[in-house]
Amino acid sequence: MAEPLTLYLAAPRGFCAGVDRAIKIVEMALEKWGAPVYVRHEIVHNRYVVDGLKAKGAVFVEELSDCPPDRPVVFSAHGVPKSVPAEAEDRNILYVDATCPLVSKVHREAERHFRNGLQMVMIGHAGHPEVIGTMGQLPPGAVLLVETPADVATLAPADPGRLAYITQTTLSVDDTAEVVAALRACFPAIVGPHKEDICYATTNRQEAVKAMASKVDALLVIGAPNSSNSQRLVEVGHRAGCAYAQLVQRAAEIDWRALEGARAVGITAGASAPEVLVEEVVAAFRARYEVTEKLVETAQENIEFKVPRILRTLVA
């Protein structure tokens, strides 16, 4: 007889409104213009999603220079530097911008502060596409990047009294608060966003992990290694007391030996992971254990973002 196991399922989990919108944009572009439709960078950071869109005719490239001028291009949900749409226009390439509206909000904040004469400090991870895209809204050198409180001590702004900060939308809420505290301690006049830049989906998924942490012996986060918000969920789990918190892309990656002796396991999914992968993981547990499912719900989400006008008007 199979051993009993309680699975705690986080809610909210999985797709956020920005991811759902970005995938829909690629699908609608394929419907309108046919294959191939080019996509600059992974539309969202999830191999299952990317492979599914490839099967429908999407071609993923890293640079606009890899795209022919006679086919449409979609920019990923993470956002792009201003130089990218400018290049597309120079080459007369039809493009659709799938940047998450909450990332675009951060772009507008940076531009507004820059127009007001403030130097920008961005809290984020160097090299992440969202950070590259956000810093690329302003001229080179206009944005200083920090990741940790220690980085703040090395900042050398042009005028310490004329600073503003923005953040990547997928950071750890707690880690970011520590960096903000360090910024305010060093630069008391620094201006923050009117509303926190970390998006609702990132915050909600982290809160659900915190709520289940004390109930479980182990935590599995379904998501991709290059997904910032998924990696943060693992870190939040560890910080909240989960001795074992692991990122897996699919059920095949579960380390069953590491879970031996566990009687309660928490499951969540990053904002770019589809629910079908959660169902796959749950089915794998049911094949090995006598499973009881319990929901840990900390928020309800009903946000939906509209697709760009070019697709609303051209797709019947």
N, C-alpha and C positions, 0 to 999 in steps of 0.2 A: 504494500500500500504506500502511495506517495506521501511524503512528509508535508505537513501543513505549512503554509506560508501566507503572510498577509502582504499584499501589494498596495502601497499607498500611492495613488495617482494625483499628481499636482494639477491644480486648476487655478489660474490659466496655465497653459503649456502650448508649445508648438507655434504654428503660424501666427504672425501678427498682421495687422492691416497693411503695413507697408510691403511686407513680403507677398501677401496675397495679391495686392495690386500689381507688383512688379511681374509676377508670374502671369497674371491675366493680360498684362500689356504685351508680353511676348506672344502669348497664344492668340490675341486679337490681331497682332501684326502679321502673324502667319496666316490667319484667316483672310485678312484683307489683301496682302501682297503676295501670298504664296511663299514657298520655300525657294531659296534660303533667305532667312532673316538673320543678320549678324547681330551679335550681342557682345559689347565691349566689357570684358571681365565676366566672371560668373554672375548671373543675374542675382542670385542669392548664394550664400555659402552652404550648399548642400549638394553632394554628388548625386543622390537619388533624383532630386529635382532637375539638376542640370542634364543628367542622362535622359530623363523623360522628355525634356524640351529638345534635346538633340535628335531624339527619335522622331520628333514631329517636324524637324527641318531647321532648327536653330543652329547656327554656327558660332561657337564661342571663340573670341580672340582677345588678346591682351591689349593691343593698340589699334587705334583707328587706321594706321598705315597698313594694317593687315586686311582692311575692308575694301572691296571694289566700290567705285563711285556710283554704280547703277543699282545697288541693292540697299534697302533700309537698314539702319543700325539702331539698336536699343542700348541706352546707357544703363548700367546696373543700379540697383536700389541704393548702393553705397554712396552714389554721387561722384561727380567728376570735376576736375579743375576747369576753370573757365576756358582754358586753352583748347579743350577737347571739342565743345560745340563750335568754337571759333574756327577750328581746323575743318570741321564737317561743313560749315558754311562756305569756307574758302574752296572746298572741293565739290560743292553742290551735292553733298550727300544728304538724303532725307534721313532725319534722325528723330527718335522718340525718347524722351528723358523719363526713365523709370525711377529716378531718385525718390526715396521715401520723403513725403512731405515734412516729416519731423526733422530729417536731415537738412532739407531745404530751409527750414526755419532757422537752424543754426547758421547756415550760410548767410541769411539775411541779417542776423544779429551781428555777425562779423563785419559785414559791409557797413552796417549802420554805425557801429562803434568806430570803424576806420574813418568814415566820413566825418565823424565828430572829433577826430584828432587823437583817438586813443590807440595805443599799441595793444595788440591782441596776445593773450596767452591761451594756448589750447591744451587742455588735459586730454591725453590720449596715447595710443600706442603707435610708435613710429613705424611707418611702412604699411599700416592698415589702409585699405582703399578709401575708407570714409575720412580718415585723417588727411590723406593726400588730396582728396577732393575738396575738403573744407579749407585747408591751408592754401589750396590753389585758387580760392575765390579772391585772394588779395595778392598784391605784388610780392615777389620774393623778398624774404626777410621781414615782412610785416607781421608774421605770426611766430611767436616763440612757443616751442613744444615742451611740455613737461609730462612725466608719467608718475612720478613718486614725490613724496614730500622732500626727499633728499635733492631731487632735481631743482626744486624751488630755490634752494640756497645758492645755486650756481647761476641763477638768472641775472642778466645784466641789461635791464631795459634802458631805452634812451631817456625816459623820464619816469621815475618810480611813482610819481603822482598822477600819471596819465595812462592807466592800464585798465583793461577789461579782460574777463576770461570767458571762454566757452568750453564745452566738453564734447567728446565723442558720445554718441547716444547709447552705446552698448556697454558702458563701463560698470564695474561694481559700484553700487550706491555707497557702500561703507568706505571703500578705498578712496573713492572720489571725494567724499566728505573730508577725509584726512588731508588730501592735497589742497582742497579749498581752504581748510583751516590754516595750513601752512602759508598759502598765498596771502590770506587776510592778515596773518601775523607779520609777514614781511612787508606787505604793501597795503596798509589799512585803507587807502583810498580806492582800491581796486573795485571795479564795477562788475557785478554778476548779472546773469540773465534774469529777465522778468519772471520766467518760469523755468524750472530745471530743464537742462538740455537732455539728461538721460531720459529715454523715452518711456512711456507708460508700460509698454510690453516688457522691457528689460526690468523695470522696477517690480511689476506684478509677478513675474516669474521668479525673481529673487526672493520676494516675500513668501511665495508659496513654498519654496525650498526651506526657508527658515522655519516655517510653520510645521513642516513634516520632519525636520531634522531630529528632534527629540524622540520621535516615534519609531525610527528605523535603525536597523543595524548597518545598512548600506544604501547608497544612493547611486542610481544610474541616470546619467544625463544623455539623452539622445541628441546628437548633433555632430557637426563636422569639426575636425581639428582646427580649421582656419576660421571658424565661426567665433567671433569675439564674445557674443552674448552667451553662447553655449559654454565656452571656457570659463566665463565668469560664474556660471551656475555651479560648476564643479568647485571653484574656489569658495563660493558662498557656502556650499554644503560642508566643506572642510572647516571653515571658520565657525559654522553653527554647531559643530560637534560631531559630524559624521566621520568616523574613523576611516571608512572606505567610501570614497566618492569617485566615480569613474565616468569618463566620456566614452560613448560607443556610437558608432555610425549605424550599425545594423545589429540584429540579434546574433548574427554569427560572430561578433566580436566580444560577446559577454564572456568573462572569465568565470566559469562556473565553480572552479576550485576555490577562487577567492571568496565565493559566496557560501561555502560550506559552513553550516552551523547558523546561518542567518535565519531568523524567524520573521523578520519584517524588512521589506525592501521598498525604498521610495523610487518612483519613476517620474521624470519630467522630460521635457524636450525644449531645445532652443527655439528661438523665434523663426528660424529658417528650416525647421524639421517638420515634415508633414505627419499628420495623425496616423497614416498608414504604417509608418515605422514604429510608432508607439504600439499599435495593434500587433505588429509582428513580434515585438519584444514581449508583450503580455502573453501571446500565444506560446512563445518559447518557454516562459515560466509555467504555463498551464500544462505543458507537455512533461514537465519534470516534478511539479509540486501539486498539492491540493490547495488551490489558490482561493483566497478571499480578497476581494477588492474593496478598498475604501478610498473615497474621494477627500482630498484636502483642498478645499476651495477658499481662497482668500480675496478674490475679486471676480467680477464679471465684466467681460469686455464685449462691447457692441459697436466698436469704431469701424468705420469703413471709409476708405479714401477713393475718390473718383479717379478714373483713368484720364489721361490727357485728352484735350478737346479733339485733337486730330483723329483719335480713334473713336471717340463718341460720335463724331460726325460722319466718318467714313465707313464704319462697320454697321451694317443694318441690324 
